[in-house]
């Protein structure tokens, strides 16, 4: 039901409340996009807390249903990533499906307890075929992963900040509530040019954990043979001991360890970088928005030729192959950048970043998706409401069979059902 000329959106995301920033890409993207979308849409925010976010109407996610009944939203918008701070979203998106922006599509867990035994596949089938039976009570159901099969199925309009994830969705997710093929919407990065910070010598920024997936041993091995450099390594505080052990193993002494890895912190690091290393080699996670920030700053960047970086032009980033010659390739790129043999790559990377990652461009693309898909979402909302009503009617007809006496139903259960609006 339309309530205003502007589309009315329930925006679900972890949020950065106050000055302290979280590692959540969803919270970071909300910081970048909400000010740019506020005039075009009527947006109310939902998160797993009670604090207010800036000047936006902000609520705890458990109040969303009541607020939706009182003044309906045009659709629910969810940002989803592989963090515990997104668990409330993995629950709620199955109750009120809508637009889902996936910052991860491969998950390290099946999510929070309430969805571990989810009969989502049977419910999707039932949504498309009313003649099918509801899932049996008490059945134990195996979940499939690590791909987000359930989350992909429950997405009416799926968006992906990685082109690889979009490809995996189209290739693997066949059970869907709706037939949308999905959209690629990159993670936003502020477009304003960040002023370089004066520094002496050749400074290398490394944005990655000390774990093997980020190829830290290969990067440090490459630095062993590099002269006159300083390493800025951004890590999480929990990774400090392992990072220090690796630095000692490879005898890296000209280094500054920076903790609390967040997109905003990395953007500050790029001010002092002459070259950035983003050598993620894993199906989990993606290099953005950290790589996007380096490109936007015009910092020559080294990436592993894998996943999302395969989609980047060869003349914008330096791609190395994981394996036996990886450290040598990284070292030779660093030497070329240090010797200023590749002067144009920084400007080319910024040109690409402005077209692909700029917050203004991403906000525009997201707006276009919202407005283009609004009719589809309205049709789905009508079908979903009828599906909910059918489900409630079936539950009401089934419930009296679970009490011993009709009087127990009238006295104990019927008032509770009426409280939930199930009549």
NUBA-913979 format. One record per residue (C-alpha): residue number from 1; residue in three letters; chain; z, x negated, y. Coordinates in nm, 4 decimals, decimal comma, always signed. Example, Ala and Ser with C-alpha at 12.3 -4.5 7.8 and 13.67 -1.06 7.14 Angstrom:
<pts>
num	residu	chaine	z	x	y
1	ALA	A	+0,7800	-1,2300	-0,4500
2	SER	A	+0,7140	-1,3670	-0,1060
</pts>
This chain:
<pts>
num	residu	chaine	z	x	y
1	UNK	A	+0,0000	+0,0000	+0,0000
2	UNK	A	-0,1014	-0,1437	+0,3343
3	UNK	A	+0,1760	-0,1497	+0,5921
4	UNK	A	+0,0105	-0,3446	+0,8758
5	UNK	A	-0,3220	-0,4896	+0,9826
6	UNK	A	-0,2107	-0,8328	+0,8656
7	UNK	A	-0,1808	-0,9043	+0,4957
8	UNK	A	+0,1864	-0,8943	+0,4027
9	UNK	A	+0,2821	-1,1815	+0,1696
10	UNK	A	+0,5951	-1,2619	-0,0314
11	UNK	A	+0,5904	-1,6446	-0,0343
12	UNK	A	+0,7880	-1,7998	-0,3250
13	UNK	A	+0,8602	-2,1719	-0,3040
14	UNK	A	+1,1371	-2,4311	-0,2992
15	UNK	A	+1,2037	-2,5029	+0,0676
16	UNK	A	+1,3191	-2,7999	+0,2725
17	UNK	A	+1,6239	-2,6625	+0,4515
18	UNK	A	+1,7557	-2,8843	+0,7295
19	UNK	A	+1,6649	-3,2464	+0,7915
20	UNK	A	+1,6854	-3,3654	+0,4304
21	UNK	A	+1,3553	-3,3547	+0,2396
22	UNK	A	+1,3164	-3,2901	-0,1328
23	UNK	A	+1,0599	-3,4425	-0,3716
24	UNK	A	+0,9113	-3,0945	-0,4214
25	UNK	A	+0,5395	-3,0814	-0,3406
26	UNK	A	+0,5761	-2,7044	-0,2947
27	UNK	A	+0,8399	-2,7519	-0,0247
28	UNK	A	+0,6259	-3,0172	+0,1427
29	UNK	A	+0,3158	-2,7934	+0,1354
30	UNK	A	+0,5195	-2,5074	+0,2816
31	UNK	A	+0,6284	-2,7344	+0,5675
32	UNK	A	+0,2658	-2,8150	+0,6449
33	UNK	A	+0,1079	-2,4725	+0,6045
34	UNK	A	+0,3534	-2,2057	+0,7134
35	UNK	A	+0,3283	-2,2829	+1,0873
36	UNK	A	-0,0520	-2,2666	+1,0574
37	UNK	A	-0,0519	-1,9332	+0,8704
38	UNK	A	+0,2241	-1,7518	+1,0583
39	UNK	A	-0,0041	-1,5853	+1,3147
40	UNK	A	-0,2658	-1,4776	+1,0609
41	UNK	A	-0,0362	-1,3189	+0,7996
42	UNK	A	+0,2982	-1,1455	+0,7806
43	UNK	A	+0,4929	-1,3856	+0,5599
44	UNK	A	+0,8431	-1,3532	+0,4185
45	UNK	A	+0,9916	-1,6432	+0,2238
46	UNK	A	+1,1845	-1,6372	-0,1029
47	UNK	A	+1,3732	-1,9267	-0,2580
48	UNK	A	+1,6729	-1,9879	-0,4845
49	UNK	A	+1,9215	-2,0049	-0,1991
50	UNK	A	+2,0571	-1,8126	+0,0974
51	UNK	A	+1,9820	-2,0477	+0,3882
52	UNK	A	+1,7241	-1,9549	+0,6489
53	UNK	A	+1,4030	-2,1584	+0,6801
54	UNK	A	+1,3114	-2,2301	+1,0420
55	UNK	A	+1,2199	-1,9010	+1,2178
56	UNK	A	+1,0763	-1,7280	+0,9124
57	UNK	A	+1,2367	-1,4268	+0,7427
58	UNK	A	+1,3974	-1,5938	+0,4411
59	UNK	A	+1,5649	-1,4300	+0,1409
60	UNK	A	+1,7062	-1,5012	-0,2017
61	UNK	A	+1,4435	-1,4284	-0,4647
62	UNK	A	+1,6624	-1,1702	-0,6416
63	UNK	A	+1,6197	-0,9402	-0,3418
64	UNK	A	+1,2389	-0,9388	-0,3628
65	UNK	A	+1,2022	-0,6234	-0,5717
66	UNK	A	+1,4222	-0,4143	-0,3452
67	UNK	A	+1,2444	-0,5383	-0,0348
68	UNK	A	+0,9058	-0,4752	-0,1969
69	UNK	A	+1,0042	-0,1153	-0,2754
70	UNK	A	+1,1259	-0,0595	+0,0802
71	UNK	A	+0,8198	-0,2146	+0,2463
72	UNK	A	+0,5519	-0,3202	-0,0040
73	UNK	A	+0,3834	-0,6572	+0,0095
74	UNK	A	+0,0094	-0,6902	-0,0347
75	UNK	A	+0,0762	-0,9583	-0,2929
76	UNK	A	+0,3218	-1,2198	-0,4163
77	UNK	A	+0,2333	-1,5883	-0,3679
78	UNK	A	+0,3931	-1,8549	-0,5868
79	UNK	A	+0,3843	-2,2344	-0,5706
80	UNK	A	+0,4560	-2,3859	-0,9109
81	UNK	A	+0,5312	-2,7407	-1,0222
82	UNK	A	+0,7048	-2,9210	-1,3071
83	UNK	A	+1,0509	-2,9300	-1,1487
84	UNK	A	+1,3731	-2,7407	-1,2200
85	UNK	A	+1,3639	-2,6215	-0,8614
86	UNK	A	+1,0595	-2,4126	-0,9610
87	UNK	A	+1,2255	-2,2448	-1,2601
88	UNK	A	+1,3030	-1,9292	-1,0650
89	UNK	A	+0,9311	-1,8971	-0,9947
90	UNK	A	+0,8364	-1,9297	-1,3632
91	UNK	A	+1,0613	-1,6299	-1,4272
92	UNK	A	+0,9604	-1,4125	-1,1341
93	UNK	A	+0,5831	-1,4585	-1,1641
94	UNK	A	+0,5960	-1,2763	-1,4972
95	UNK	A	+0,7688	-0,9779	-1,3377
96	UNK	A	+0,5384	-0,9402	-1,0386
97	UNK	A	+0,2148	-1,1360	-1,1018
98	UNK	A	+0,0112	-1,2487	-0,8042
99	UNK	A	-0,1441	-1,5624	-0,6544
100	UNK	A	-0,0180	-1,8871	-0,8109
101	UNK	A	-0,0830	-2,2304	-0,6620
102	UNK	A	-0,0347	-2,4842	-0,9411
103	UNK	A	+0,0692	-2,8317	-0,8307
104	UNK	A	+0,1207	-2,9049	-1,2019
105	UNK	A	-0,0472	-2,7368	-1,4962
106	UNK	A	+0,1005	-2,9529	-1,7713
107	UNK	A	+0,4751	-2,9021	-1,8047
108	UNK	A	+0,7464	-3,1161	-1,9611
109	UNK	A	+0,9419	-2,8075	-2,0739
110	UNK	A	+0,8857	-2,4408	-2,1527
111	UNK	A	+1,0967	-2,3460	-1,8535
112	UNK	A	+1,4326	-2,1733	-1,8102
113	UNK	A	+1,6196	-1,9839	-2,0820
114	UNK	A	+1,4991	-1,6294	-1,9956
115	UNK	A	+1,1361	-1,7102	-2,0804
116	UNK	A	+1,1806	-1,9333	-2,3851
117	UNK	A	+1,1215	-1,6409	-2,6237
118	UNK	A	+0,8686	-1,4637	-2,4029
119	UNK	A	+0,6226	-1,2262	-2,5772
120	UNK	A	+0,3723	-1,2887	-2,2985
121	UNK	A	+0,0654	-1,2932	-2,5228
122	UNK	A	+0,1416	-0,9503	-2,6700
123	UNK	A	+0,2162	-0,8097	-2,3252
124	UNK	A	-0,1178	-0,9381	-2,1906
125	UNK	A	-0,2931	-0,7701	-2,4832
126	UNK	A	-0,0979	-0,4489	-2,4238
127	UNK	A	-0,1924	-0,4561	-2,0552
128	UNK	A	-0,5599	-0,4493	-2,1527
129	UNK	A	-0,5209	-0,2083	-2,4456
130	UNK	A	-0,2603	+0,0674	-2,4105
131	UNK	A	-0,3049	+0,1670	-2,7753
132	UNK	A	-0,1367	-0,1505	-2,8986
133	UNK	A	+0,2325	-0,1517	-2,9875
134	UNK	A	+0,4947	-0,3219	-2,7754
135	UNK	A	+0,6332	-0,6505	-2,9157
136	UNK	A	+0,8989	-0,6027	-3,1813
137	UNK	A	+1,2609	-0,6334	-3,0743
138	UNK	A	+1,4345	-0,9544	-3,1777
139	UNK	A	+1,1194	-1,1351	-3,2871
140	UNK	A	+1,1260	-1,5143	-3,2592
141	UNK	A	+0,8155	-1,6347	-3,0810
142	UNK	A	+0,6702	-1,9840	-3,0751
143	UNK	A	+0,5557	-2,1071	-2,7362
144	UNK	A	+0,2566	-2,3319	-2,6822
145	UNK	A	+0,2327	-2,6297	-2,4518
146	UNK	A	+0,2444	-2,8565	-2,2696
147	UNK	A	-0,0407	-2,6782	-2,0892
148	UNK	A	+0,0793	-2,3789	-1,8854
149	UNK	A	-0,0667	-2,1132	-2,1156
150	UNK	A	+0,1869	-1,8485	-2,0161
151	UNK	A	+0,1770	-1,9339	-1,6474
152	UNK	A	-0,2037	-1,9379	-1,6449
153	UNK	A	-0,2184	-1,6019	-1,8221
154	UNK	A	+0,0154	-1,4394	-1,5672
155	UNK	A	-0,1796	-1,5667	-1,2647
156	UNK	A	-0,3957	-1,2952	-1,1111
157	UNK	A	-0,5522	-1,5482	-0,8727
158	UNK	A	-0,4825	-1,9062	-0,9873
159	UNK	A	-0,5166	-2,1960	-0,7420
160	UNK	A	-0,4950	-2,5637	-0,8338
161	UNK	A	-0,4258	-2,8654	-0,6152
162	UNK	A	-0,5931	-3,0864	-0,8779
163	UNK	A	-0,9545	-3,0380	-0,9879
164	UNK	A	-0,8570	-3,1545	-1,3370
165	UNK	A	-0,6038	-2,8726	-1,3698
166	UNK	A	-0,8635	-2,6195	-1,2586
167	UNK	A	-1,1010	-2,7489	-1,5246
168	UNK	A	-0,8280	-2,7293	-1,7914
169	UNK	A	-0,7452	-2,3730	-1,6902
170	UNK	A	-1,1071	-2,2612	-1,7172
171	UNK	A	-1,1479	-2,4375	-2,0503
172	UNK	A	-0,8256	-2,3328	-2,2227
173	UNK	A	-0,6776	-2,0138	-2,0763
174	UNK	A	-0,8531	-1,7247	-2,2478
175	UNK	A	-0,5658	-1,4715	-2,2481
176	UNK	A	-0,5408	-1,3538	-1,8853
177	UNK	A	-0,4117	-1,0507	-1,6992
178	UNK	A	-0,7206	-1,0704	-1,4793
179	UNK	A	-1,0546	-1,2471	-1,5011
180	UNK	A	-1,0369	-1,4829	-1,2015
181	UNK	A	-1,1888	-1,8249	-1,2675
182	UNK	A	-0,9570	-1,9934	-1,0163
183	UNK	A	-0,9972	-2,2054	-0,7023
184	UNK	A	-0,9365	-2,5669	-0,6044
185	UNK	A	-0,7094	-2,5927	-0,2981
186	UNK	A	-0,5965	-2,9530	-0,2256
187	UNK	A	-0,2440	-3,0468	-0,1252
188	UNK	A	-0,2246	-3,0637	+0,2559
189	UNK	A	-0,1627	-3,3792	+0,4568
190	UNK	A	-0,1018	-3,3867	+0,8357
191	UNK	A	-0,4288	-3,4856	+1,0016
192	UNK	A	-0,2896	-3,6532	+1,3105
193	UNK	A	-0,3383	-4,0279	+1,2932
194	UNK	A	-0,0095	-4,2001	+1,2268
195	UNK	A	+0,0467	-4,5060	+1,4429
196	UNK	A	+0,0610	-4,8318	+1,2417
197	UNK	A	+0,3880	-5,0203	+1,2606
198	UNK	A	+0,3646	-5,3818	+1,3665
199	UNK	A	+0,4285	-5,6242	+1,0815
200	UNK	A	+0,3415	-5,9795	+0,9882
201	UNK	A	+0,1615	-6,0963	+0,6783
202	UNK	A	-0,0053	-5,8836	+0,4100
203	UNK	A	+0,1970	-5,5766	+0,3069
204	UNK	A	+0,1335	-5,3858	-0,0155
205	UNK	A	+0,2758	-5,0381	-0,0706
206	UNK	A	+0,3406	-4,9188	-0,4247
207	UNK	A	+0,3980	-4,5470	-0,4743
208	UNK	A	+0,5040	-4,5079	-0,8356
209	UNK	A	+0,7950	-4,5124	-1,0733
210	UNK	A	+0,8889	-4,8188	-1,2787
211	UNK	A	+0,7816	-4,6279	-1,5902
212	UNK	A	+0,4710	-4,7217	-1,7857
213	UNK	A	+0,2808	-4,4135	-1,6636
214	UNK	A	+0,2599	-4,5586	-1,3119
215	UNK	A	+0,1510	-4,8989	-1,4460
216	UNK	A	+0,4256	-5,0850	-1,2617
217	UNK	A	+0,4164	-5,3881	-1,4989
218	UNK	A	+0,0419	-5,4264	-1,4364
219	UNK	A	+0,0819	-5,3993	-1,0595
220	UNK	A	+0,3630	-5,6555	-1,0543
221	UNK	A	+0,1655	-5,8895	-1,2813
222	UNK	A	-0,1223	-5,8704	-1,0314
223	UNK	A	+0,1131	-5,9615	-0,7466
224	UNK	A	+0,2320	-6,2780	-0,9250
225	UNK	A	-0,0906	-6,4572	-0,8348
226	UNK	A	-0,1131	-6,3227	-0,4798
227	UNK	A	-0,0038	-6,5467	-0,1949
228	UNK	A	+0,1754	-6,4506	+0,1270
229	UNK	A	+0,2474	-6,0837	+0,0710
230	UNK	A	+0,5364	-5,8409	+0,0969
231	UNK	A	+0,5820	-5,5429	-0,1364
232	UNK	A	+0,7152	-5,2053	-0,0213
233	UNK	A	+0,8053	-5,0062	-0,3327
234	UNK	A	+0,9053	-4,6420	-0,2957
235	UNK	A	+1,1178	-4,5167	-0,5867
236	UNK	A	+1,3713	-4,2493	-0,6690
237	UNK	A	+1,7343	-4,3638	-0,6483
238	UNK	A	+1,7712	-4,3036	-1,0235
239	UNK	A	+1,4952	-4,5621	-1,0863
240	UNK	A	+1,6575	-4,8476	-0,8940
241	UNK	A	+1,8064	-5,0354	-1,1909
242	UNK	A	+1,4822	-5,0258	-1,3892
243	UNK	A	+1,2793	-5,1316	-1,0861
244	UNK	A	+1,5109	-5,4252	-1,0189
245	UNK	A	+1,4851	-5,5331	-1,3825
246	UNK	A	+1,1039	-5,5350	-1,3599
247	UNK	A	+1,1092	-5,7298	-1,0336
248	UNK	A	+1,3303	-5,9929	-1,1954
249	UNK	A	+1,1073	-6,0065	-1,5041
250	UNK	A	+0,7958	-6,0745	-1,2963
251	UNK	A	+0,9803	-6,2931	-1,0414
252	UNK	A	+0,8864	-6,0745	-0,7447
253	UNK	A	+1,1146	-6,1682	-0,4567
254	UNK	A	+0,9278	-6,0641	-0,1425
255	UNK	A	+1,0006	-5,6956	-0,1827
256	UNK	A	+1,1760	-5,4051	-0,0160
257	UNK	A	+1,2899	-5,1198	-0,2396
258	UNK	A	+1,2832	-4,7853	-0,0602
259	UNK	A	+1,4555	-4,4914	-0,2260
260	UNK	A	+1,4254	-4,1123	-0,2284
261	UNK	A	+1,0560	-4,0737	-0,2969
262	UNK	A	+0,9164	-3,7777	-0,1026
263	UNK	A	+0,5732	-3,7142	+0,0529
264	UNK	A	+0,7183	-3,7486	+0,4027
265	UNK	A	+0,8846	-4,0799	+0,3164
266	UNK	A	+0,5605	-4,2197	+0,1755
267	UNK	A	+0,3714	-4,1168	+0,4874
268	UNK	A	+0,6120	-4,3338	+0,6866
269	UNK	A	+0,5574	-4,6215	+0,4426
270	UNK	A	+0,1803	-4,6116	+0,5037
271	UNK	A	+0,2440	-4,7137	+0,8645
272	UNK	A	+0,3274	-5,0633	+0,7408
273	UNK	A	+0,0748	-5,0921	+0,4567
274	UNK	A	-0,2391	-5,3017	+0,4429
275	UNK	A	-0,3147	-5,1756	+0,0919
276	UNK	A	-0,1636	-4,8993	-0,1259
277	UNK	A	-0,1333	-4,8832	-0,5046
278	UNK	A	-0,1485	-4,5408	-0,6744
279	UNK	A	-0,2041	-4,6338	-1,0381
280	UNK	A	-0,0862	-4,3180	-1,2185
281	UNK	A	-0,2189	-4,3016	-1,5746
282	UNK	A	-0,0751	-3,9833	-1,7229
283	UNK	A	-0,1653	-3,6203	-1,7884
284	UNK	A	+0,1681	-3,5300	-1,6258
285	UNK	A	+0,1732	-3,5163	-1,2478
286	UNK	A	-0,1033	-3,6178	-1,0081
287	UNK	A	-0,1437	-3,8831	-0,7349
288	UNK	A	-0,1503	-3,6311	-0,4489
289	UNK	A	-0,0143	-3,5735	-0,1917
290	UNK	A	+0,0858	-3,9420	-0,1851
291	UNK	A	-0,2685	-4,0707	-0,2327
292	UNK	A	-0,3942	-3,8190	+0,0219
293	UNK	A	-0,1460	-3,9540	+0,2762
294	UNK	A	-0,2701	-4,3103	+0,2195
295	UNK	A	-0,6312	-4,2027	+0,2641
296	UNK	A	-0,5463	-4,0038	+0,5770
297	UNK	A	-0,3785	-4,3153	+0,7215
298	UNK	A	-0,6929	-4,5178	+0,6489
299	UNK	A	-0,5085	-4,7483	+0,4081
300	UNK	A	-0,7318	-4,9056	+0,1392
301	UNK	A	-0,6032	-4,7612	-0,1879
302	UNK	A	-0,6141	-4,8716	-0,5514
303	UNK	A	-0,6162	-4,5984	-0,8166
304	UNK	A	-0,6495	-4,5833	-1,1918
305	UNK	A	-0,9804	-4,4412	-1,3053
306	UNK	A	-0,8305	-4,1335	-1,4694
307	UNK	A	-0,7869	-3,7625	-1,4060
308	UNK	A	-0,8146	-3,6431	-1,0476
309	UNK	A	-0,9286	-3,9820	-0,9135
310	UNK	A	-1,2518	-3,9478	-1,1131
311	UNK	A	-1,3552	-3,6853	-0,8576
312	UNK	A	-1,3210	-3,9259	-0,5627
313	UNK	A	-1,6243	-4,1215	-0,4356
314	UNK	A	-1,6490	-4,4826	-0,5508
315	UNK	A	-1,6796	-4,6110	-0,1919
316	UNK	A	-1,3538	-4,4503	-0,0739
317	UNK	A	-1,0973	-4,5838	-0,3224
318	UNK	A	-1,0821	-4,8889	-0,5480
319	UNK	A	-1,0823	-4,7682	-0,9086
320	UNK	A	-0,9442	-4,9915	-1,1841
321	UNK	A	-0,9503	-4,9311	-1,5579
322	UNK	A	-0,6249	-4,9143	-1,7518
323	UNK	A	-0,6123	-5,1803	-2,0208
324	UNK	A	-0,6349	-5,5527	-2,0826
325	UNK	A	-0,8090	-5,6418	-1,7547
326	UNK	A	-0,6141	-5,3987	-1,5360
327	UNK	A	-0,3873	-5,6554	-1,3679
328	UNK	A	-0,6836	-5,8839	-1,2952
329	UNK	A	-0,8775	-5,5974	-1,1352
330	UNK	A	-0,5789	-5,5010	-0,9181
331	UNK	A	-0,5303	-5,8638	-0,8125
332	UNK	A	-0,8961	-5,9086	-0,7151
333	UNK	A	-0,8941	-5,5914	-0,5072
334	UNK	A	-0,5785	-5,7062	-0,3293
335	UNK	A	-0,7376	-6,0433	-0,2563
336	UNK	A	-1,0516	-5,8773	-0,1185
337	UNK	A	-0,8492	-5,6509	+0,1099
338	UNK	A	-0,6261	-5,9406	+0,2169
339	UNK	A	-0,9368	-6,1453	+0,3053
340	UNK	A	-1,0741	-5,8466	+0,5033
341	UNK	A	-1,3893	-5,8334	+0,2907
342	UNK	A	-1,3869	-5,4517	+0,2832
343	UNK	A	-1,3367	-5,3515	+0,6487
344	UNK	A	-1,5076	-5,0089	+0,6324
345	UNK	A	-1,3170	-4,8547	+0,3416
346	UNK	A	-1,0258	-4,7418	+0,5584
347	UNK	A	-1,2444	-4,5379	+0,7927
348	UNK	A	-1,4363	-4,3868	+0,5014
349	UNK	A	-1,1114	-4,2846	+0,3342
350	UNK	A	-0,9882	-4,1168	+0,6509
351	UNK	A	-1,3165	-3,9277	+0,6914
352	UNK	A	-1,2825	-3,7937	+0,3373
353	UNK	A	-0,9164	-3,7081	+0,3896
354	UNK	A	-0,9931	-3,5100	+0,7044
355	UNK	A	-1,2476	-3,3023	+0,5127
356	UNK	A	-1,0394	-3,2612	+0,1966
357	UNK	A	-0,6674	-3,2829	+0,2728
358	UNK	A	-0,6060	-3,1995	+0,6378
359	UNK	A	-0,3398	-2,9317	+0,6771
360	UNK	A	-0,5645	-2,7318	+0,9090
361	UNK	A	-0,8497	-2,7315	+0,6566
362	UNK	A	-0,6234	-2,6408	+0,3641
363	UNK	A	-0,4632	-2,3597	+0,5659
364	UNK	A	-0,8111	-2,2254	+0,6432
365	UNK	A	-0,9158	-2,2429	+0,2767
366	UNK	A	-0,5952	-2,0734	+0,1633
367	UNK	A	-0,6468	-1,8006	+0,4231
368	UNK	A	-0,9994	-1,7423	+0,2969
369	UNK	A	-0,8737	-1,7094	-0,0612
370	UNK	A	-0,6032	-1,4623	+0,0450
371	UNK	A	-0,8452	-1,2433	+0,2387
372	UNK	A	-1,1270	-1,2643	-0,0132
373	UNK	A	-0,9011	-1,1787	-0,3053
374	UNK	A	-0,6960	-0,9078	-0,1310
375	UNK	A	-0,9079	-0,6204	-0,2749
376	UNK	A	-0,8800	-0,7654	-0,6262
377	UNK	A	-0,5040	-0,8018	-0,5838
378	UNK	A	-0,4743	-0,4434	-0,4566
379	UNK	A	-0,6589	-0,3106	-0,7621
380	UNK	A	-0,4409	-0,5180	-0,9892
381	UNK	A	-0,1231	-0,3926	-0,8168
382	UNK	A	-0,2206	-0,0334	-0,8952
383	UNK	A	-0,2837	-0,1192	-1,2606
384	UNK	A	+0,0423	-0,3154	-1,2825
385	UNK	A	+0,2420	-0,0307	-1,1313
386	UNK	A	+0,0960	+0,2123	-1,3879
387	UNK	A	+0,1740	-0,0411	-1,6621
388	UNK	A	+0,5352	-0,0668	-1,5453
389	UNK	A	+0,5676	+0,3130	-1,5394
390	UNK	A	+0,4278	+0,3367	-1,8903
391	UNK	A	+0,6687	+0,0674	-2,0059
392	UNK	A	+0,9633	+0,2485	-1,8465
393	UNK	A	+0,8638	+0,5776	-2,0109
394	UNK	A	+0,8415	+0,4113	-2,3518
395	UNK	A	+1,1804	+0,2470	-2,3011
396	UNK	A	+1,3399	+0,5763	-2,1987
397	UNK	A	+1,2015	+0,7509	-2,5066
398	UNK	A	+1,3245	+0,4692	-2,7297
399	UNK	A	+1,6706	+0,4167	-2,5804
400	UNK	A	+1,8453	+0,7361	-2,7069
401	UNK	A	+1,7848	+0,6203	-3,0632
402	UNK	A	+2,0260	+0,3317	-3,0087
403	UNK	A	+2,3339	+0,5509	-2,9479
404	UNK	A	+2,5325	+0,7368	-3,2137
405	UNK	A	+2,5849	+1,0633	-3,0246
406	UNK	A	+2,3678	+1,2428	-2,7647
407	UNK	A	+2,6744	+1,2659	-2,5461
408	UNK	A	+2,6926	+0,8854	-2,5383
409	UNK	A	+2,3423	+0,8762	-2,3940
410	UNK	A	+2,4234	+1,1268	-2,1229
411	UNK	A	+2,7538	+0,9613	-2,0365
412	UNK	A	+2,6820	+0,5888	-2,0718
413	UNK	A	+2,3147	+0,4989	-2,0654
414	UNK	A	+2,1303	+0,7652	-1,8692
415	UNK	A	+2,3157	+0,6906	-1,5408
416	UNK	A	+2,2310	+0,3204	-1,5788
417	UNK	A	+1,8638	+0,3964	-1,6354
418	UNK	A	+1,8593	+0,6211	-1,3301
419	UNK	A	+2,0184	+0,3443	-1,1256
420	UNK	A	+1,7172	+0,1267	-1,2107
421	UNK	A	+1,4808	+0,4088	-1,1208
422	UNK	A	+1,3872	+0,4771	-1,4836
423	UNK	A	+1,3789	+0,8557	-1,5021
</pts>
